[in-house]
Amino acid sequence: MASASADAAAGEESLRRALSEKQVEVDAQGSVVRELKASNASKELISAAVEALSALKLEKASIEKRLQEIMSASNGGHQNKEAFRQSVVNTLERRLFYIPSFKIYRGVAGLYDYGPPGCAVKSNVLAFWRQHFVLEENMLEVDCPCVTPEVVLKASGHVDKFTDLMVKDEKTGTCYRADHLLKDFCKEKLEKDLTISTEKAAELKHVLAMLDDFSAEELGAKIKLYGITAPDTKNPLSEPYPFNLMFQTSIGPSGLSPGYMRPETAQGIFVNFKDLYYYNGNKLPFAAAQIGQAFRNEISPRQGLLRVREFTLAEIEHFVDPEDKSHPKFVEVAKLEFLMFPRELQVSGESAKKMVLDEAVSKGIVNNETLGYFIGRVYLFLTALGIDKERLRFRQHLANEMAHYAADCWDAEIECSYGWIECVGIADRSAYDLRAHTAMDEKTAMEMKAELETKGEVEFQVCTLGKNVTIKKNMVAISKEKKKEHQRVFTPSVIEPSFGIGRIIYCLFEHSFYTRPSKAGDEQLNVFSFPPLVAPIKCTVFPLVQNEKYEEVAKRIAKSLTAAGISYKIDITGTSIGKRYARTDELGVPLAITVDETDSVTIRDRDSKKQVRVNVDEVASVVKRVMDGQSTWADVLWEYPSHHSASADE
Amino acid sequence: MASASADAAAGEESLRRALSEKQVEVDAQGSVVRELKASNASKELISAAVEALSALKLEKASIEKRLQEIMSASNGGHQNKEAFRQSVVNTLERRLFYIPSFKIYRGVAGLYDYGPPGCAVKSNVLAFWRQHFVLEENMLEVDCPCVTPEVVLKASGHVDKFTDLMVKDEKTGTCYRADHLLKDFCKEKLEKDLTISTEKAAELKHVLAMLDDFSAEELGAKIKLYGITAPDTKNPLSEPYPFNLMFQTSIGPSGLSPGYMRPETAQGIFVNFKDLYYYNGNKLPFAAAQIGQAFRNEISPRQGLLRVREFTLAEIEHFVDPEDKSHPKFVEVAKLEFLMFPRELQVSGESAKKMVLDEAVSKGIVNNETLGYFIGRVYLFLTALGIDKERLRFRQHLANEMAHYAADCWDAEIECSYGWIECVGIADRSAYDLRAHTAMDEKTAMEMKAELETKGEVEFQVCTLGKNVTIKKNMVAISKEKKKEHQRVFTPSVIEPSFGIGRIIYCLFEHSFYTRPSKAGDEQLNVFSFPPLVAPIKCTVFPLVQNEKYEEVAKRIAKSLTAAGISYKIDITGTSIGKRYARTDELGVPLAITVDETDSVTIRDRDSKKQVRVNVDEVASVVKRVMDGQSTWADVLWEYPSHHSASADE
């Protein structure tokens, strides 16, 4: 696919060139015709020149047609993707996987509710995350508040640097993200304007590539250069200026303690490093983890669940000796092979390719074993959830994308209808974060010492008491000592895998969605092929017909499912069994139990639609085995007699 | 206990009365002595009068002493409680169950982090909550954002009424909760001042009882009457005025969309009622549930985890036909018997007493079966976690505590060192919440109709698009219709059990904590007797001595525990086994596995300290059975040979 699109790009470029050359010829020949007419040349001469002009125009039209074809081919893929997305999103919203929040009050952009099936998927994903990372690695999980005082986010750099560039409609005051407007302009031009020259097209593509690196001034200059105006009103736009993306608030009643809703969960771990290190017996390496809400006051959210104002993050901070980043369990993931997209391939315009993880580490493509270990574990996590491994790649950050302190950084990107989406960031952030929070640095301590010596006392704000206390000279001693120790003093490095849970879930929805024709062939039915691990409901219970005996059996089965800890949905409506199957296939329920006798029932598999007969008393244990992964559906097919029923097979 | 304290109260009252009567006698006799002396009476007369005065003074001193004794007895209980709390809290903070947030930046009052063991307890409590309520009742769980636009909280009444009364130090501007200052003043007087009269004491007690009902004016008048000043500076205080407890913020970049961090999770369910009702097949009753963070910007937080600025709520909204509040599963909880504290007992000054739930419902003490069902389920939930059933009571709200729309309301209160704490509220809120959010009421619709008819168009803000759209007359039709339907139209009633997870966890910590002497008898060792369900770590693995063979076995066992999904802690330090047991008893780890041979190991029970020998290959399954509740420790003692080891029994 990547090389096909490269061909297309090459074709587009040569056609654009041919088109503009032809235009020059057409213009020249046009002048010839006009001059001949003006100088009263002979009829023959004039008609020959006109004929030549027509021939040139035909040639130009033919080039235009070919260019149009190439562009609508890539555009057609785009349209298919849009149509696919529309049918996934329609299904998701109709079945309440997620819906815009506060809909009855006309909603708020960038805020979504997870309805019952979406909430269940999310809690399954989080439970598996705990199992796969926290329990497996004995991580120290913590749970810190969202409300964060300014001083913490000042130290971390968020107060000063967590910004996006914004422009305002100069008349209405409506706000836009400056880079989005420039991006939309460039894409629109490239996709719809046949007349732009090869050079112009190359320039626009360069702008798109450099978008993230532009300063406010550079963005402003481009917006001015291209004459970009406010999309809704066509009014002129202000110069771009930074807008801080944190939700600001005030802590306590005084109005004097500014705070923010945390933009990430990591800071809660960093500020507790010393206690956690002590809890771990003062030994490195160890990892802490946190699952929680994070907040970004996006200027103009779009792309549904992918860019929202409040989201669930799951973050790991693995603290390690900067001089020893080996990992004892690396061997367990070393032989995994998957799509990697190192810096070099990106720069040379190649596409991602499959690599074996330990080769990538030993060749130095991945900076160290610990980083490699987490890349491998993330791969296992995502594919276990049901992410298609052919549409998952690990992309290394380019030098200009990485913060100066970072040693290496890889994003797990998942391809969906919006393109390749960063869902997990795995960064070796070196010692930056811990250094930022070094408690009472030497400078502050020395200032306090000076004040104590001159005034005899110093005010010290103790926020836990909500007031200032006065420390007098005789209460404390602050001194600068030189200690000679036979100990290496260092700040640990942090390796941080950070998971955007909502993005992973959205991509999982797209990867799990398919349609198949109904039995009558008159409509397409939607299916989510969730693996048991993430399926929102594990099975359904249907009495085949409305009848007291069957309903009694259904309730007995329901009770045994609850006792086994299996979520189910019981549907005793008189709707046709085929319709009831279709309804729950659309929720991604893996197994359906149809009560069609009082001793035994059928169990149907969602994807194969095959059925087996199972005794009522065994139902819960069969379902539990498949849900826990102890048995596969193939095992069940082998163990139990298969069942065919016309009525039940829609 | 309650009746003992009633006796004490009666004794205190009669002593105060006797004391002031005696004072009158002393004063009178003093005058007699003075008059005799002034009138140069005979020596005998004077000395008889002085003797009588001395006798009266002795009698007064004796009464004072008895009063002092009674007061310090109740105060002594208070001091014991404080000492107990201090040792629980010290252990909790030292072992990182929870710690003040942002400690390295001197903390923020009312914000706490759960460290590793606390976070594990919390996630076990939440997982059990999901199992016990959501799964068992097939509830519709949703997950809504914390950031909430003003319009929603305006409708719910929070913008106008979610306030506490505050006073300011008129010189420094420091803020205090007005009712707290008055409460502290009254308690201090009652506990420490012997001279106040019976009438004064009764007045102060009345003030304490009425505290929640005082208006701003009444509170202000009492503060003035008692001459209460700012605790830190003794400066005068401002008049009390309402302070809204919601954290305010602004949504989006314009600064024109005010929002708040939600003060409860319930509103997210109410605004989605229509969709959830549809999801449930348009059938009542059904319940929705939500677990999530809620925020209250407390004026001056105190009492540790019990009054914080950010906390986890788990809320259920059970929607039911107002004319049929029966519950099909009520029979399952009907015979439960526990402490109930109905309105009548509170008003008549009696204490809570044990009642059988179905009697309480049939006598109309509990308003209806559904409310009764949830009271029973909450009782089962809390006691399964390890809450002491003798220190758990269900207290009915007094008429003046309940909102006017509520039909009935019961709080699950748990007794801890701070007194009886409301941990779960179970309210029949009638139709109030759904009515508050009725989308576009008739009035708004009719106004829009009028505007369309006069101007031909109307502006309509669509927040999901982040802009206004203009609706023209020909696009919509708004009409008022009268429909005659054979349907009863009603707004469902809401029965709301609402759980303060942090409060439950704190009370659980206190109820689980005990100390026992070390083997040497030289110190008290701390133990948390958590049941397996909530224990933060299920077992520990200790090689008895540092030795490669034992460590190999320990690692094999660790691996099998991970595979079985059991959390464990491995400790391969050379510390004495007794010390290692003590360390993990303090974390509430139920079982300890000591590797003292290569084929079999010992498993030790935390509370009985008894040990059994188990083959290495069986260890994980034995631990898992006990943790899942399939076996008890008594079963294990019966099945496996017991083990005695001097070294391992500290």
Interface residues (C-beta under 8 A of the other chain):
Chain A: R95 L96 I99 P100 S101 F102 K103 I104 Y105 R106 G107 V108 A109 L111 Y112 D113 Y114 G115 P116 G118 C119 A120 K122 S123 A127 R130 Q131 L135 E136 N138 L140 E141 V142 D143 C144 P145 C146 V147 T148 P149 V151 V152 A155 M166 G173 T174 C175 D232 F243 F247 Q248 T249 S250 I251 G252 P253 S254 S257 G259 M261 G268 V271 N272 K274 D275 L276 Y279 G281 Q293 F295 N297 E298 I299 S300 R309 E310 H437 A439 F460 Q461 V462 C463 T464 L465 G466 K467 T562 G565 S567 Y568 K569 I570 T573
Chain B: R95 L96 I99 P100 S101 F102 K103 I104 Y105 R106 G107 V108 A109 L111 Y112 D113 Y114 G115 P116 G118 C119 A120 K122 S123 A127 R130 Q131 L135 E136 N138 L140 E141 V142 D143 C144 P145 C146 V147 T148 P149 V151 V152 A155 M166 G173 T174 C175 D232 F243 F247 Q248 T249 S250 I251 G252 P253 S254 S257 G259 M261 G268 V271 N272 K274 D275 L276 Y279 G281 Q293 F295 N297 E298 I299 S300 P301 R309 E310 H437 A439 F460 Q461 V462 C463 T464 L465 G466 K467 T562 G565 S567 Y568 K569 I570 T573
